[in-house]
Amino acid sequence: MIYVHTKREQAKEETDMKYTVKAIENAKPGMKWEDIGCHWTLGQAYLYSKEAGNDLPNFAEVIWDNDIETILADCRKLGIKEFTISSTFSSLIETIARFEELGCTLDGIVKVRERYTHFGSSEHELIPAFKMTVKEA
């Protein structure tokens, strides 16, 4: 059976996140990520998930090694205790190992929704992602 979301259900789904980042939600057009107080990679992960209807921020793009400490500091500052990584970039294993060195745990593989729907469909395809938990510093 195929189920098509109504606009109202999709709008509700897009905002049902486990963690609300008020700094991002209250940002004004034209603001820079530095002004918002959130690393841009984390901000993009948050917006990706909000649009896709995921409950946790999802990193779908590359995470640069030199950004990991700042991303984790911002997660802790903003109260984000879990996130997912669906990116398929080549050095992902080193990135996950670095997250673990800095106080995260890899909790397994979960399914998350892709950000965009495929042509002719209103549903977001489910894709695999690593689930990470942020421990207190």
C-alpha positions as CSV (number, residue, x, y, z in Angstrom):
1,M,0.0,0.0,0.0
2,I,1.3,3.4,-0.9
3,Y,0.6,6.3,1.5
4,V,0.9,9.9,0.3
5,H,1.4,12.5,3.0
6,T,-0.9,15.5,3.0
7,K,0.7,18.9,3.2
8,R,-0.4,19.2,6.8
9,E,1.0,15.8,7.8
10,Q,4.3,16.6,6.0
11,A,4.6,20.0,7.7
12,K,4.0,18.4,11.1
13,E,6.5,15.6,10.2
14,E,9.1,18.1,9.1
15,T,9.1,19.8,12.5
16,D,8.9,16.8,14.8
17,M,12.5,16.8,15.9
18,K,13.8,15.4,19.2
19,Y,16.0,18.5,19.7
20,T,14.9,22.0,18.8
21,V,17.8,24.4,18.3
22,K,16.3,27.8,19.1
23,A,19.3,29.7,17.8
24,I,18.7,28.2,14.3
25,E,14.9,28.5,14.6
26,N,15.1,32.2,15.6
27,A,17.8,33.1,13.0
28,K,17.0,36.0,10.7
29,P,17.6,36.0,7.0
30,G,21.2,37.0,6.1
31,M,22.7,35.9,9.4
32,K,26.0,34.0,9.4
33,W,26.4,30.8,11.2
34,E,29.0,32.5,13.5
35,D,26.2,35.0,14.5
36,I,23.8,32.1,15.2
37,G,26.4,30.4,17.4
38,C,26.3,27.0,15.6
39,H,28.9,25.4,13.4
40,W,27.6,25.5,9.8
41,T,28.0,21.7,9.3
42,L,25.8,21.0,12.4
43,G,23.4,23.7,11.2
44,Q,23.1,22.0,7.8
45,A,22.6,18.6,9.5
46,Y,19.8,20.1,11.6
47,L,18.1,21.7,8.6
48,Y,18.5,18.5,6.5
49,S,16.6,16.5,9.1
50,K,14.0,19.1,9.7
51,E,13.2,19.2,6.0
52,A,13.3,15.4,5.7
53,G,11.2,14.7,8.7
54,N,14.0,13.0,10.8
55,D,14.0,13.3,14.5
56,L,17.8,13.7,14.9
57,P,20.2,16.0,13.0
58,N,21.7,14.0,10.1
59,F,25.1,14.7,8.6
60,A,24.7,13.8,4.9
61,E,27.7,15.6,3.6
62,V,31.4,15.4,4.4
63,I,32.5,16.2,8.0
64,W,36.0,17.7,8.0
65,D,38.4,16.4,10.7
66,N,39.3,19.9,11.9
67,D,35.6,20.6,12.5
68,I,34.7,17.7,14.7
69,E,35.7,19.3,18.0
70,T,33.7,22.4,17.3
71,I,30.7,20.4,16.2
72,L,30.7,18.4,19.4
73,A,31.2,21.5,21.5
74,D,28.2,23.0,19.8
75,C,26.1,19.8,20.2
76,R,26.8,20.0,23.9
77,K,26.1,23.7,24.1
78,L,22.8,23.4,22.2
79,G,21.7,20.2,24.1
80,I,21.9,17.8,21.1
81,K,22.7,14.4,22.6
82,E,22.3,12.3,19.5
83,F,22.8,12.6,15.8
84,T,23.1,10.4,12.7
85,I,25.6,10.3,9.8
86,S,24.4,9.1,6.5
87,S,27.2,10.5,4.4
88,T,29.1,8.0,2.3
89,F,32.4,9.9,2.0
90,S,35.6,7.9,1.9
91,S,37.2,8.6,5.3
92,L,34.0,8.1,7.3
93,I,35.5,5.4,9.5
94,E,38.3,7.8,10.7
95,T,35.6,10.5,11.3
96,I,33.5,8.1,13.5
97,A,36.7,7.0,15.3
98,R,37.5,10.7,16.0
99,F,34.0,11.3,17.3
100,E,34.4,8.4,19.7
101,E,37.8,9.7,20.9
102,L,36.1,13.0,21.7
103,G,33.3,11.5,23.7
104,C,30.7,9.9,21.4
105,T,29.5,6.4,21.1
106,L,28.5,4.6,18.0
107,D,25.1,3.1,18.7
108,G,24.6,1.1,15.4
109,I,22.9,1.6,12.1
110,V,19.5,3.1,11.8
111,K,17.3,4.3,8.9
112,V,16.8,8.0,8.2
113,R,14.9,9.8,5.5
114,E,16.7,11.4,2.6
115,R,16.3,15.1,2.4
116,Y,14.7,15.2,-1.1
117,T,12.0,13.1,-2.6
118,H,12.5,11.4,-5.9
119,F,10.7,12.6,-9.1
120,G,7.1,11.6,-9.0
121,S,7.0,10.7,-5.3
122,S,6.2,12.7,-2.2
123,E,7.9,10.2,0.1
124,H,11.4,10.5,1.4
125,E,13.4,7.3,0.8
126,L,14.9,5.6,3.8
127,I,18.6,5.3,3.8
128,P,21.1,3.8,6.3
129,A,22.9,6.0,8.8
130,F,25.2,5.6,11.8
131,K,23.6,6.7,15.1
132,M,25.9,8.5,17.5
133,T,25.3,9.5,21.1
134,V,27.2,12.5,22.6
135,K,28.5,11.9,26.1
136,E,29.0,14.9,28.5
137,A,32.5,16.4,28.3
